[in-house]
Amino acid sequence: MTPLHLADGRTVLVADTGPTTGSTTGAGTATVVWHHETPHTGAHLAPVLAAATARGLRLVAVTRPGFGGADPLPGRTVADGARDLEQVLDTLGIDRVAAIGGSGGGPHALAAAALLPDRVTAVATFASPAPFVDAPAWWDGMADDGGLRAAVLGREARLTWADTAGFDPAQFTDADWAALDGDWAALGQDAQAAGETGRVGSADDDRAFVTGWGFALTDVHVPTLVEQGVDDRVVPVAHGRSIAAAVPGAVLHERPGAGHVSVLAGVPAALDWLAAPR
């Protein structure tokens, strides 16, 4: 990963496979930006990298503030990620990209699509939370909502919660555990490697999710694919349905039997969809 200095003096980390040759994808979709889950280190995940490479796609990922070696940005919004991405793309000399995000990366991928409409050609999300509404329907079905409920109270409350919180294995389905033992082992390994920076970055992510995102889903006017596991216990299926209902023209693909991790089996097909000429 390469450090990159932003206009406000912060440093983010960028993982970039560089320009590809011989791509069969259409113009404007040769580069895909992967928006990482919460928590993350910023490094490319092996299954995402393999799928992108097999399709001749350049893969870029930007470490969000507070994770890995990226400087924190207390009080950041989801929209701030799009502003950071714009500077990264300018530095890399990339004009047009497709955006994809899993779980906590989903809102940030949607932000890029909404706020950088001249640069983002299409967007796909996997198990993304929907914009926050403090109503029972938003919370229903979450196996462990402690972090988000603490974040509603503020950043310090979320950090304090993390000091004593444990991981509840029941939030993952049997299919999720199978994925973590198999093709998506790198996801669990990366989350564990995030360490102390994962504590800070995750607190800021959760706080951003339960406050104003800085844009509306109705501002997304690029082709949008919403992938959601029907059995997801971390981000319940209602969230995917809510996103798809709000984004104009969005395509909702519900995966029966899939949970929060196992839904990622659809990433290769989503990359094909993102790269399709339009």
C-alpha positions in Angstrom: 0.0 0.0 0.0 1.2 3.5 -0.8 0.7 6.6 1.5 -1.0 9.5 -0.2 -1.2 13.0 1.3 -4.5 14.8 1.0 -5.1 18.5 0.7 -6.1 18.8 4.4 -2.8 17.3 5.5 -4.1 13.8 6.3 -2.6 10.7 4.9 -4.5 7.8 3.5 -3.2 4.5 2.2 -3.9 3.3 -1.4 -3.7 -0.2 -2.7 -3.6 -0.2 -6.5 -2.8 -2.9 -9.0 -1.9 -0.3 -11.6 -3.1 0.0 -15.2 -4.0 -3.3 -16.9 -3.4 -4.3 -20.5 -5.6 -6.3 -22.8 -8.8 -5.6 -20.9 -11.9 -6.7 -22.5 -14.1 -4.4 -20.5 -15.7 -1.2 -21.9 -14.2 2.2 -21.6 -14.7 3.8 -18.2 -15.1 0.5 -16.4 -11.5 -0.8 -16.5 -10.9 0.4 -12.9 -12.9 -0.8 -10.0 -12.7 0.8 -6.5 -13.3 -1.7 -3.7 -14.7 -0.1 -0.5 -13.7 -2.2 2.4 -15.7 -3.7 5.2 -15.6 -2.6 8.8 -12.9 -3.1 10.1 -10.1 -3.4 7.5 -6.4 -2.8 6.9 -6.8 -1.4 3.4 -4.9 -4.3 1.7 -6.5 -6.0 -1.2 -8.5 -9.1 -0.2 -7.3 -12.2 -2.1 -10.7 -13.2 -3.6 -11.5 -9.7 -4.8 -8.0 -9.3 -6.3 -8.2 -12.7 -8.0 -11.7 -11.9 -9.5 -10.6 -8.4 -10.7 -7.3 -9.7 -12.2 -9.2 -12.5 -14.0 -11.3 -9.8 -15.7 -8.5 -7.5 -16.6 -9.7 -4.9 -14.2 -7.5 -2.4 -12.3 -8.3 -2.6 -8.6 -8.0 0.3 -6.3 -8.8 0.5 -2.6 -8.5 3.5 -0.2 -8.0 2.9 3.5 -10.7 4.9 5.4 -9.6 7.4 8.1 -8.6 5.7 11.3 -7.9 2.3 9.8 -4.4 0.9 9.2 -2.0 3.8 8.7 -4.6 6.3 7.6 -5.0 9.3 9.8 -8.2 9.5 11.7 -10.9 12.0 11.0 -13.2 12.3 14.0 -16.7 13.4 13.1 -16.3 12.2 9.5 -19.4 11.5 7.4 -20.0 8.9 4.8 -19.8 11.7 2.2 -16.2 12.5 3.3 -15.1 9.2 1.8 -16.1 10.3 -1.6 -14.2 13.5 -1.3 -11.1 11.6 -0.3 -11.6 9.2 -3.2 -11.8 12.1 -5.7 -8.3 13.3 -4.6 -6.9 9.8 -4.8 -8.3 9.4 -8.4 -6.8 12.8 -9.4 -3.4 11.7 -8.0 -3.5 8.4 -9.8 -4.7 10.0 -13.0 -7.9 7.9 -13.2 -10.9 9.5 -14.8 -13.7 6.9 -14.6 -14.3 4.0 -12.2 -16.9 1.6 -11.0 -17.5 1.3 -7.2 -18.2 -1.7 -5.1 -18.5 -2.1 -1.4 -19.1 -4.8 1.2 -20.9 -4.2 4.5 -19.5 -0.9 6.0 -18.0 -0.2 2.5 -21.5 -0.2 1.0 -22.5 3.3 2.1 -19.1 4.7 1.0 -19.5 3.1 -2.5 -23.0 4.7 -2.7 -21.5 8.1 -1.6 -19.0 7.9 -4.5 -21.8 7.2 -6.9 -24.0 10.1 -5.6 -21.3 12.7 -5.2 -19.0 11.8 -8.1 -21.5 11.2 -10.9 -19.1 12.3 -13.6 -16.5 9.7 -12.4 -18.4 6.7 -11.2 -20.0 4.6 -13.9 -21.9 2.1 -11.8 -22.0 0.9 -8.2 -22.6 -2.4 -6.4 -23.1 -3.0 -2.7 -23.1 -6.2 -0.6 -24.8 -6.4 2.8 -24.8 -2.6 3.1 -26.6 -0.9 5.9 -29.3 1.6 4.9 -29.4 5.2 6.0 -30.2 5.4 9.7 -33.7 5.7 11.0 -34.0 5.3 14.7 -37.1 3.1 14.4 -37.6 -0.6 15.3 -37.6 -1.6 11.6 -34.0 -0.4 11.2 -32.8 -2.5 14.1 -34.9 -5.6 13.7 -33.0 -8.8 13.0 -29.5 -7.5 14.1 -27.9 -10.3 16.2 -25.5 -7.8 17.8 -26.4 -4.1 17.6 -24.4 -2.9 20.6 -21.8 -1.0 18.6 -24.3 0.9 16.5 -26.5 1.7 19.5 -23.4 3.0 21.3 -22.5 5.1 18.3 -25.9 6.8 18.4 -24.8 8.2 21.8 -21.6 9.6 20.3 -18.0 8.8 19.3 -16.7 8.4 22.9 -19.6 6.1 23.8 -18.7 3.9 20.8 -15.0 3.8 21.8 -15.9 3.0 25.4 -18.2 0.2 24.2 -15.4 -1.3 22.2 -13.2 -1.6 25.3 -15.4 -4.3 26.8 -17.3 -5.7 23.8 -16.9 -9.2 22.7 -17.6 -10.9 19.4 -20.9 -12.7 19.2 -20.4 -15.7 16.8 -24.1 -16.1 16.5 -24.2 -13.1 14.1 -22.7 -15.3 11.4 -24.7 -18.1 9.8 -23.2 -21.6 9.1 -22.8 -20.4 5.5 -20.8 -17.4 6.7 -18.5 -19.6 8.8 -18.0 -21.9 5.8 -17.0 -18.9 3.7 -14.6 -17.7 6.3 -13.0 -21.1 6.4 -12.8 -21.2 2.6 -12.7 -18.6 -0.2 -13.2 -15.6 2.1 -10.7 -16.6 4.9 -8.8 -13.4 3.9 -11.7 -11.3 5.1 -11.5 -12.6 8.6 -7.8 -12.4 8.7 -7.8 -8.8 7.5 -10.4 -7.8 10.2 -8.2 -9.4 12.9 -5.1 -7.7 11.5 -6.8 -4.3 11.8 -6.0 -4.4 15.5 -6.2 -1.1 17.5 -6.7 1.0 14.4 -9.8 -1.1 13.8 -11.1 0.1 17.1 -10.8 3.7 16.1 -11.8 3.4 12.5 -14.8 1.2 13.4 -16.0 3.7 15.9 -15.9 6.5 13.3 -17.6 4.2 10.7 -20.4 3.3 13.0 -20.9 7.0 14.1 -21.0 8.0 10.4 -23.6 5.3 9.7 -26.0 6.5 12.4 -25.8 10.2 11.6 -26.5 12.1 8.4 -24.6 10.5 5.5 -24.2 13.8 3.6 -26.2 12.7 0.6 -29.5 11.1 -0.2 -29.9 7.7 -1.9 -32.1 9.5 -4.4 -28.9 11.3 -5.5 -27.5 8.1 -7.0 -28.3 8.1 -10.7 -25.8 5.5 -12.0 -26.7 1.8 -12.6 -26.9 0.3 -9.1 -26.8 -3.4 -8.0 -27.8 -4.2 -4.4 -26.7 -7.7 -3.3 -28.2 -8.9 0.0 -28.2 -12.2 1.9 -31.7 -13.2 3.0 -30.3 -14.8 6.2 -28.0 -11.9 7.1 -27.9 -11.4 10.9 -25.5 -8.4 10.9 -27.3 -6.2 8.3 -30.7 -7.7 7.9 -32.4 -8.1 4.5 -34.7 -5.1 5.1 -31.7 -2.8 4.7 -31.0 -4.1 1.2 -34.6 -3.7 0.3 -34.7 -0.2 1.6 -31.6 0.8 -0.4 -33.0 -0.7 -3.6 -36.3 1.0 -3.1 -34.7 4.4 -2.6 -32.1 4.4 -5.4 -33.7 5.2 -8.8 -33.6 2.1 -11.0 -31.6 0.0 -8.6 -31.5 -3.8 -9.2 -32.0 -5.9 -6.0 -30.5 -9.4 -5.9 -31.5 -11.3 -2.8 -29.5 -14.5 -2.1 -31.5 -17.2 -0.3 -29.4 -19.0 2.4 -26.7 -16.3 2.3 -25.6 -14.4 5.4 -23.3 -11.4 5.9 -20.1 -13.0 4.6 -21.4 -15.8 2.3 -23.3 -13.2 0.2 -19.8 -12.2 -1.1 -19.9 -15.3 -3.3 -21.6 -12.9 -5.7 -18.6 -10.6 -6.1 -17.3 -12.1 -9.4 -20.7 -11.8 -11.0 -21.0 -8.3 -9.7 -17.7 -7.4 -11.3 -19.0 -8.7 -14.6 -22.0 -6.5 -14.2 -20.0 -3.4 -13.3 -17.7 -4.0 -16.2 -20.4 -4.5 -18.8 -20.5 -1.8 -21.5 -23.3 0.7 -21.1 
